[in-house]
Amino acid sequence: MALPPPPSNSSPDSLSKTTVDKDLKRIVQLEKATSLTGSRNLNLGFGLLFLIGVWIFATFQTGGVENNAILIVAAIVGGYMAMNIGANDVANNVGPAVGSKALTIGGALLIAAIFEAAGAIIAGGEVVTTISKSIVSTEAIADKQVFIWAMLSALLSAALWVNLATVLGAPVSTTHSIVGGVMGAGIAAAGITAVNWKVMSAIAASWVISPVLGGIIAAAFLAFAKFFILYKEDKIAAARRWVPVLVAIMAAAFSVYLVTKGLKRIWKPDPLVITAIGVAAFVLSLAIVKPIVHKASQQMENRRKSVSNLFTIPLICAASLLSFAHGSNDVANAVGPLAAIVSAVSAGTVAAKVTLPIWVLVIGAVGISIGLLLFGPKIIKIVGEKITKLDRVRAFCVALSASITVIIASTLGLPVSSTHIAVGAVFGVGFLREFLTNRRGRPAIPNAIRPQSLGPRPVGADVVSGETTPLHKAIRKAQKRKLVRRRHLMTIIAAWVITVPASAILAAVIFKALENLL
């Protein structure tokens, strides 16, 4: 007797249901895409409103200046540059905290916007160097009109390059962007001899020094945290002993960082005072944090996640202080050339250092915050989530590395980029994770599942460490876990390498266009 055929899964009802599910999925995807496009258009609209506001604000501020049209145009370009700094550069300060879930994206945007603006307005300084890091000699561009076009070209080229990098999802150095712009405009205006190539070579060296140093320091602190706390049998006892010490080191580092970088435009203490501030911050923090950690640990489970939560408050403080210091330093990238143009138009002279009008500083401060709020989430997510997975211990090591690396580099007189340091630190903790994970858990290839082509296991081969033939090594390599996304690594490195030449070429083209048109 023949058996009945098995029930078919392709009945009209099931086919209809599958079709409906696919249609619904397409509708959801379309709705998401439409929502994303609408959000982008809305953000672009708000950004345009800000630039219109800058136009009106600058018109009132320069009403009594003869030929103030160039000042209004420069103010709009300065506001555009400030927005791009906020969209790209600020992500490095809050990205790790967001990636580790210590802060929500909304909380991070709010904190960073407030502290960036505060740093720019409070500690942005009254005097800025107009020719960034003495890239081009003021004697080489003594003509006022040529100088104005050169500064405007440098500012616009840097803004366009940082904007493009943000669209591509690459965190780049805005300092290097403006340096490249000044160099390109200077060469176009006065020739190749106008550039200080010694300074440029030092900046080029920082492309390597910044990320490598940041990565090494971050990896070193993460290794310490793993071997002295997270890998211990009694994690609670280890946390009580070492977490206060790590937080105290962070407090000392950020105190020194804030004094040497964040407040350098309004206060320049001598090295002895700076050292005393760092030691006092360490001792005071240790005394405050130790009982807090002891009390918090009494109700904790003996798990990594519980220990990791102890770093939440330090991470939030770190994001705030990094934003303050960044605002005080990098506002000059947005308004330094603008201040130079204002000085040249108002005073009729070209100077290496000029007084920074408060209205110029306000444009930079507000622009950075606006750019962060409107366009910052993209780079924040890349730095905090897309490169490697960050928990709060890893994010803490990244933030600590950022401050310590800047201090070391400043002491040695090395020009470094805070962007490169922070991103290098993220890669550093990611590659250390990858190395330790693969070293601790390298699986052997059982004989039962060995491909026929491998043949018998070689005599004397170590079961744990791997095989001896090239084919065994290839399989072992394929088995290793990849905890760092290489695609982002290559994109970021490529963007770093071409930042200075790209902004320089763009600035030279803009300068020549302005020179021929006007």
Order of alpha helices (4+ residues) and beta strands (2+ residues): alpha-alpha-alpha-alpha-beta-alpha-alpha-alpha-alpha-alpha-alpha-alpha-beta-alpha-alpha-alpha-alpha-alpha-alpha
